[in-house]
Amino acid sequence: MKKIFTITLSMFCVLTNVVSAIAAIPPNAADTTAGPRALIADTGFRPGVNGFKFENYTNSLNPVNLTPASMQRLFGNVVCATLENGVCLLTPPAQQWMQQQNNSMNGGHCEGMAVLASFIYTNTVTPAPLGAATVPEFELQNNAALQSEIAYWFATQATLPSSATEDRNQNPADVLTKLIDEFKKPNGQREEFVLGLYKPEYKDGHAVSPYAIDDRGDNIFWIMVYDNNFPNQERYVEVNRAANSWRYTTAINPAEAQSEYIGSADTKTLTLIPLSVRIQPQICPFCEAANPLRGDLNYREKFGAGAAVSRDEVIVNGDDVNVLITDANNRRLGYTTVGQKVKLVKEIPDADFATVRTNFNDSQPPIYYVPNSNVYTVTLDGANLTKTAETNVSVFGAGYVLGVESIILDPGQKDQIVIDSKDAQRSYTVTYSTAYNESPFLVMGIETDDASYEVDVIAYGDASGLSLTLNLNHNTGKVSVRTNLTSGDEHYDLRVTRIDATGEHVFNSNNISLAAASTHYIDYAAWTNPSRPLTIGVDNGNNGSIDRTLTLSTASKIYMPLLLNQKSPQ
């Protein structure tokens, strides 16, 4: 029986980047007047010698994040629709996954900085190709190689097997014991870690680099950390072994109140993420096994990744978005509100989540993995918003991506997305509905043996909102666009992209009129010659018969609005 999942999103707060300008003895900075050190385990790493001189950063600096070359390095040629003069042209699912990861980095690059600093210290990565002989000498500005390297290691928190290695079952005392044991081992024989710090329910995730243990007496221990939000500072996470609790205090900037992270044996919000698995080949969660360019990266057999490729990966970008996935049996995965508190629940069998660590006070939604069970209903809820916010939702499966981008949520606005993937029939459906004058960007991408295709539709609502359904059926080679409104016309812009051995070819058309209670059938697979028109069959009344045919010539370009639009609730 088909399972149905409901994904509910509510949004609040806004990202604020952490800065390093703080008080003379900032919260949780190691105060040298607090008594002599008693380092009972020490790797030798020091923030001033082995850390970056610049602080964690967002995309406001316009850094070079993931590129097609990064994706090829991460997953192999399996992500390439074709190799054009040796250059990888990404499949549409790979392109969308890369875009989502790059969007996540707008919250901060702490994970990539923590991993790279540790890898250079252990000689896993050579610093010279990145622009300097040592980490403190690195300049971030005008250093594309370094920016791309940080982004690469950031992305490995979202890949398998790396993302599955975060241990969310250890209490603070367990984490302390594990670090003491590993730190006593010689360099090259111990495991290196990222230390994950979260507020309750895995909110506001941040990554720091632990390097030593200071016994302060009375069962109080300092886990000495390099926090890339605070360059050149020795900082610590305090663990009370007797109470089995931990705390870490920080401040956004000198003018802001301190923010305290507190955890216990119950919250399990202090986590260890081992780094050795990062250097292994990573599993591509969105690749089609039949891709002829996959080379020797036979990821299913090598990694026993049956569970990974039989589950859909749900990625949501947006400022502090809560995601709740509910199946037909009312089992849940994600965040739900109980009274005034947000709770993380995990009830769906064979489903899981992977946290995303970016920066303090930026709560990126986790990546969710749900059984490939065909139908998801997504409710976007802006009840907690104080201003408009942009949200992107993407669902990745084996060889396909479905998504809705540039959803501009107003405070109090609720929209719905229904995603239906029937992989065995190569049929994929997205329905987007809103009562607002919205202009969503609907994306459907698929890779096949002969070519890869992406079909993008920008739909324009009117005073009564819009409800639009797209279905890509690769067995018929058509994408259907159906309006679910019973009165009024909708209009849409269309872009069809085909990537084959001859390269990338794009068809554009704009302001296509779609009458109420009708369906357009776009014959995308038959468009094999870029100089030829594209045909659309029109079914008036949604009765399954084609009443007339539209023949479209490609436009030089189309306007695909990605900025905030003016609208009012109906």
N, C-alpha and C positions, 0 to 999 in steps of 0.2 A: 504494500500500500504506500502511496506517495506521502512523504512527510512534508509538512508546511512549516516554515520558519518565519517568524515575525521579527523584524529588526527595528527597534525603537531608539531614536536618538534625541537627546536633549542637550542643550548647549548653555554654557555659562562661562564667565571670566574671559580674560584676554591675555595672551602671552606677553610677558615682560621679561626682557633679557636681564640676566644677572650681570652686574658689573663688579669689577675688582676693587673699586675705591671704597674702603670701609674704615672703620675706626682703628685706632692705634693697636688695640688688642681686640680684633673682631671675634664674634662668637665662634667658638670651636677652633680658633687658631691656637696653635701650641704656644702657650705663654712660658718663656724660659725662666720666669720668676716663680713658677709653680712647683719648684723642687727639682732635684736631680732626676735624670731619666733612668729608667730601668727597662731597657729594651731587651725583652726575653726572646725575641725572634726578629730578624732583620734581613731584608733582601739586599740592602745597600742602595736602593733607589732613593733619590732625594729630589723634591720638586724644583729646587733652584739649579740643580745640576742636570737633571734628566727630564724636566718638564718644559712645556712651551712657555715662551715669554709673553705670548698673547693669550687673551682669555677666550673662552667659549663664544661662539659667534652664530648669528642667524643668517638667513639668506639676504638680509638687507645689504650685505657687502657684495652681493652678486658674485659669489664664488663659483668656481667650476665644480659641480657636484658629480653625480654619476653621468657617464657618457656611454655611447654604444661600445666603445673599447672597454670601459669598466664592466659592462654587462657581459661582454665576451670573455673577459678575464674571470669573472665571477662564476659563470655557468658553462662556458665553452661555446662552440659554434651552434649549439642547439638553439640559441636565442636569435640567430640570424635567419631572416627570410631568404637572403641571398648575399653573396660576397661580391661586391662590385669593385673590381680592381683591388681586391684584397681588403676592402673596407666593408665592415658588417653593416647591413641594413636590417634593423631590428624588425622582428615580427610585431604586429599590432599589440598582442598581449605583453610582449617584452617592453615595448615603448610605453605602454600605460603603466606597467609596474615600475619602471624607472622613474616616470613622472611622479607617481605617488610617493616613492621613496624620497625624491628630491623635495617634494612639498613638505614631507615630514621634517626635513632638516631645517625648515624655517623656524622650528622650535628650538634649535640649537644642535651643535655637532659634538656634544660631550662624549658620546659613545665612541665615535671615531678617534677623537683625541686621546681618550683613555687607552684604547687598544693600541694605537700606533706608538704612543710613548713607551708602553711596556714592550712592544715588539722590537723597537730600536734598542732599548736597554738590554734585551736578551739576545741581541744580534740576529733576530729573526728577519728583520727588515734592515737594509742598508740605507743610511741617511743620505749619502752623497747624491744620488740621482734626484733627491727631493730638494736640493738647493743648499745644503750646508753639511758640515762634518758632525755636528751635534745638534740635539733637539733645541737647546736654548738659542742657537744661532739662527734658527729658521725665521724667515719673514713670511707672513701670510699674504700680504698684499702683493699682487703681480707675480704670484707663485702658483701657476695652474697645476703643476705636478703635485705639490703638497696638498692643495685644496682637494684635488681629485683622490689622492691617497686617503685623506681623512674621510671623505665621503664613502669610499670603497669599504673601509672597515666599519663605518657607521651602518652600512646596509647589511652587514653580516649578522646583525642582531635580528634581522627579519627573515633569515634563510634557514633552511634545514640542512644539516643537523644542528647548526649553531643555536637557533632559537629554542630548541628543545632541551638545552643543557642548563638553563637557569633553574636552580634548585629552589622551589618555593615551599619546600617542606621542612627546612631547617629553622630552628629557633635561634635567637641571638647567641646563646652559649655554644650551640653547634657551629655556627659561623666562626666564632672566635677560636674554638678548638681546631677547626680545619685550617685556619690561617696560620696558627702557631705551628702546627705540624708541617705545613708546606714551607713556611718561611725559614725553617731550620734546615731545609735541604739546600745543597749547593746550587748555584746558578746553572741551568741546563738540566737539572734533575727534578726540579719542582714544577708544579703547575702555577701559571700566572693567572690572575683573576681580574675581572671588573667587579666592583662592589656596587650592587644596585641599591639605591635608597629611594624609598617611597613613603608617601603619606598613606593613611589607612585606605584600604581597598585598591592599593597599587596606583594611587594618584600621584601626579607631579613627579614622574620618574626621572632620576638623575644617575649618571655613571661617574664613579671616582675610581682611582687606582690605589689599592692598599699596598703598603710596602714594609710596615714594621708594627710590632706590638709593644706597647709601653704599659708595664704593670704599675699602676698608681697606688696599689695597696687597698685593703678592705674590699677585695673582690671587684674593684673598679679597674677597667682596662681601656686604654686608648688604642683604637686601630688607626695608626697613622696613615693618612691618605693624601694623595695628590688630587686636589679638586681643580679641574681646569677652568672653573669659574674664577679662581683666585690664584693667578700666576705667582710663583716664587714663594708661596706660603706653605708652611707645615701646618696641616690641619688634622683633626681627629674625629672619629666617631666613637663616642663613649659607650661602652658596654658594661652593664652591671650584671656580673655573672650570677650573683646570689638572687637577684630579682628576675633574671633572665629577660632583661630589657635593654633598649638602646636609645640613644638620642643624638641628634645632630642639629645644630642651630646655625642659621644663615640669615642674611639680610639681602633684599633686592638691591638697595643702595643706601647711603647714609641717611637719607631723608625718610626712609620707610621703616616700618616696624619689623622687628625680627620675626622670622618664620621658623618654627621648630618642627623638626621631624622626630616623632616618637614612635617606637614599636615595642612589641612584646612577643612572648612565646605564642600568643594567639594570633597576632596580626601577620607574622612571618613576612614582614615587609623589608627586612634586611636580607639581601640575597647574594649569592656567589654565582658568577658566570665564568666558567673556565675558558681560557683563550686558545688552547692547543687545537680545538676542533675548528677554529676559524681558518686555519691554513689548509684544511682539507678541501677537496672539491665540494661545492655546495649544490644542493638539489634544486632544480628549477621547478617551482610550483605551478607554472603556467604553460609549460612546454608540451607539445604534442609528440608522443613517442615516435611517430612516423616521420618526423622532420628529417630529411635526408642529410642535413648538415650537422647532425648531432655528434658525428665523429665517434670517438671511443668513450664519450661520457654517457654510458648506458646507465643512467641514474637509477632507474627502477631496480635493475638487477644488482648494481654495485652497493646500493644503500638499503635495499629491502624497503623501498619507499612506497609500498602499496598503500599504506594509510595516508601518506602525504598526497598522493595523486588521486585518491578517491574522495578527498575532501575539498570543498571550495574554500578559498581564502578570501575573507572579507576585509577590505582596507578602507577606512574612513579618514579623510583629512578634514580638519576643521578645528577652530579654536575651542578647546575644552569640550569635546563632544562625548556624550555618553551613548553607548550602543547596547541595546538589549535585543537578543535573538530568542524568539519563542517558537516552539514547534507546535504541531497540532494537538499534542497531549499536554500543552501548557508547561512543558519543561523549558527552562530558560538558560541562557548563557549571556553574561554581560552585566550591565548596571541597571538596577531598579531603585526607585525611591521608596523608602520606608519612613513615613513621617517626614522629618526634615533631613534625614540621612540618606546618602547614596550607598547602596550595598552592591557588592560584586557577587553574582551567583553563577554556579556552574552545575547544571542539572542534565543537560542533553548528553546522552551516551555518545562516546567517540568524538566529542567536540572538545576544543581546547582554545586557549588564547596564549599569545606571546606579548609581553609588555614591550613598550617602546620608550627608550630612555633618551631624552633630549636636553632638558634643562629644568632648574627649579621653577615652580609656578607656571609650568606649561604641561598640561595634562593631555598628551596625545593619546587618542584611543588605542587600545591594544589591537593587534591583528587577531582576528577570529578565524578559527578553522572549524567548519561544520560539515557533517556528512553530505556528500553530493546527492542531495535528495530532491532536487528539481525546483522547488518553489520557495521563494522568500518574499514576505511582505514587509516593506521598509517604511516606517513612519518617522519623518523628520519633525522634531518638536522644538520650536523656538520659545517655549514658555518662559525660560529663565534668561533669555537674551535681553540686554539693555540697548543694543544697537544691532544693525544688520551684520550678518556674518556669512562668509562663503563656505560651502561644504561640497566635498566630492566623495562619491561612493563608488567603489569598484569591486567586482566579484571576479576572481580568477579561477579558472579550471584548466584541465589538461588541453591546451591548445586554443583557448578562447578567453575573452574578457568581455564583461558586460558592465556598463557603468552609466552614471548620471553625474555630470560635472557642472560646476558653476551654478549651484543652487544657492540663491541668495535668500537666506532666511531672515525675515523680520521678527522682532519680538512678538511672541504669541502665535506665529505662523506654524501651521502643520501641513506637511506634504506627505504624499505616499509614493513609494516605488514598489513594484512587484517584479521580481526576477525569477524566471522559470527556465531552467537549463535541462534539456533532454539530450545528454551527450550521445547516447546510443543512436538517436535519430539525427544527430547534428543539427538540432533545432534549439534556438536560444531566443528568449523573449524578455523584453523590458517594457514595463508600463509605468508611466509617470503621471501623477494626477496632482493638481493644485487648484485651490479656489482663488489664487492670486494671478495677477498679470505677470507671469513668470516666463523667462526664456532659457530653459534648461538646454544643456549640451548632452545629448544621448550618444553613447559610444558603443559600438559592437565590433569586435575584432575576432578573426579566426585565422588559423594557419592550416594549410592543406598540403598535400603532396605537390601540387602543381604551382600554387601561388598562395600568398597571404592577402587577406582583404580586411579593410576597415571601412565601416559605414558610419558616418557621423551625421546627426540631424540636430539642427537648432530649430526648436518649435517656438512660435510666438503665440502667447495666449491673448485673450481679449477680456472684456469686462466680466465675463462669466468664468474666467480661468481657462484651464485646458486639461484634457486627459488624452494621452497619446500612447499607443502601443506599437512597439517595433518588434518584429520577429525576423531573425535571420535563419533561413533553412538552407543549408548548403547542399542538401540532396536535390533541391529544386533550383538552387543558384539564385534565389530571390530574397530580397528583404521587403517585408510588408510594413507599411505605415498606416495605422488605422486610428481615426479619431473616435473617441467614445462619447463625444458630445452629440446631443440630439438636435441642436440648433446652432446656427452660426458657423462661420468658416474658421479654420485654422490655417496658418501659413508656416512653411518651414524652408530652411536652407539645407542643401544636401552636399555632402562631400563623400565621394567614393575613392578609396585608395587601393590600388592593386600593386603588389610587389612580387615580381617574378625574376627569372634569370636575366631579363633585359633591363631590370632596374625598377624604380618606383614611378608609377603613373597615377595622376590625380584628375578626377572629374569634379567640377564645381557647378552648381546651379543654385539660384536663389529665388526666394519669394514664390515658391510653389504652393498653389492653393489646394487645400484639402477640405472638401465639403463635409458637412455633418453626416454621420452615419455612412461613411465610405472608407474604402481602403485603396491604397496605392501599392502596386507590386513593382519594385525596382529590380530590373534584370541585371544585377551587378556582375554575375559570373560570365554573362555573354559580352560584357564590355572588355574586350581583349585588345582592341586597337585604340590607342589614345586619340587618334584623329577622327574616330567615328562617334556618332551620337549615342546616347543612352536612352533606352525605352522604359516607359512606366505604363503598366496596365492599370486601368481605373475600374474599380468595382463599386458602383453606386448602390447603396443599400446593404452592403456587406452580405450578399447572398452567394458569394463564391464564383460569380461569373464576371468576365471582363466585358465592360460596356464600351470602352474606347481605349485608345492607346495614345500616350503623350510621347513625343520624340524631342529630347532635350539635347542641345549643344552645350558644351562646357563653357563656363564663364572664366574670364581671366583670374578672377578671385571672388570670394564672397566674404561678407561681413559676418564673423562669428563672434558675437558679443560675449566677452569674458569679464566685463566690469560690472559694478553694481548698477542695476537698472531701477528706474522709478516704477513703483507699483503701489497699489492700495488694496487692503483686504476687502473681500466681497461678503 
